[in-house]
Amino acid sequence: MVASEILKVEDAVNTTCPWSGQPISGDALTLYRERVVGFCNPGCRDKFEIAVRHFDTALQAELHIGSQARQADRG
């Protein structure tokens, strides 16, 4: 997030936390795929950000392994 960018609750794509089902809070917003996503507290937001990083890393590793296999098949 750019320092000058301020995320707002009213811009969130959701009104309840995807982890807890509680209403979202202004101090627990993040950007995901260029959209504002809200959570009930910073802990839920941080848990989401960590999970997304893990999934993105796993997908990148899978893509890299697949690319290597295709190159090996070409000889």
N, C-alpha and C positions, 0 to 999 in steps of 0.2 A: 504494500500500500504506500502510496506517495504521501509524504508528511503533510502536504497541504490538503489532502483528500480527507474529508470528514464523512464517516458513514452515519446514516440516519435510520432510525427505526422505521420511519414511514417509507423508506426505499426497499425494505427487506421483502423478499419473495415469500416469507412465511410470517405467521403471527405467533406460533407456538414453537417451542424448542423441540427439535427432532429427537433428542435424547430423553427429555423428561416430560414433554407435553405441557409444560408450564409456559406462561406468556414470555415473550422475548424481552430482553433488557438492552437499553442503549449502550451499556458498557460491555456488551458481549456480542458484538457484530464482527463479521469478517467478510471478505470477498471470496467467492467461489465461482470460477468460470465467468468472471466479470459481473457477477450478481451479488447483491448484499444478502447475506444469510444471517439470521439472528438466533441467539441461544439465550437460555434463561440466566446464565451466569458465565463469567470468563472461564471457569473450569470446563464447562461443556463445550464452549467455543474452542478451547485449547485441545481438548480430546478429539474434536472433529478435525482440526488442523493437523494433528499428529497422525490420525488415521488416514487422511487424504495423502499425506506425504508418503506413508508406508505403501499405500496402494499404487501411487504414481511410481515409486521406486521399483516395486514388483513388476509393474507393467513394462517399464523401461528395460528391466533385466530380461523379461520374456521376449521383448522385441529384439534385443541385442542377440540373444541366443538363437532366435529364429533366423536372424540375418546371417549369423555365422554358419548355421546349418545349410542355408541356401547357397552360400558361397562355397562351402565344402562340396556340395552336390555338383557344382559346376566344374569342379576339378581344378 
